[in-house]
């Protein structure tokens, strides 16, 4: 999993987050009184899609003995995994703004929440927010092709595989960005199948070599 880019914006100081990854569990959490019982007043926690990334933003009105936040993500809003740690400022009587950029959100809908921790170990959760990432259409051109075929709609890190009509693997590779090139120059004319696999998703596309 790629690291998140996170930052903390404050009138008087800044701090940096640490990506921790992991496959931690979670559970159903009653968030109706989250943060209100602790000396950290959370103003808001939001998430918004930016292409194939998710921008997370939250702010506190006041902080007292705030050790920091853990950013957690889930595919079903029940089982969460910790994906980053964001340090708090400890004590503050002014608005502190935090931002996190998730470069590799889950396919479909991702759910996010914050786990806030005091210096004495007391913890509480924020409400859960969700974002749905629209899957890009997988296209190949030219199709039929002669020597090469270009794929569009891929995501960096996805695995692309070329199969023949018998289901045998002929080519494999990893997409670096939104496009991917497959060399067909040494293959006979015929029908082939391209498969692109990501985290929890699998897309296929037939192509023809002339």
Number of C-alpha atoms within 10 A of each C-alpha: 11 12 15 21 16 21 19 21 15 16 9 7 9 14 14 14 22 16 18 14 16 11 12 12 12 15 9 9 14 11 14 10 12 20 22 13 10 19 14 23 17 20 14 13 19 17 23 16 17 12 12 18 17 23 18 21 18 17 19 20 15 18 23 17 17 24 20 21 22 22 22 23 28 22 18 11 19 13 16 21 19 22 22 23 21 23 20 25 18 15 14 17 10 13 16 23 17 22 19 20 20 22 18 17 24 22 16 13 15 19 21 23 26 25 18 26 22 20 12 9 9 11 18 20 20 21 18 18 17 19 20 17 18 12 14 13 9 16 18 20 13 15 15 16 17 15 13 16 22 15 21 18 16 25 21 17 18 21 18 23 19 23 17 16 11 8 10 12 13 14 14 14 15 16 18 13 13 15 16 20 15 18 13 19 13 7 13 9 14 12 14 18 19 21 17 23 17 16 13 9 12 12 13 15 14 17 20 16 19 14
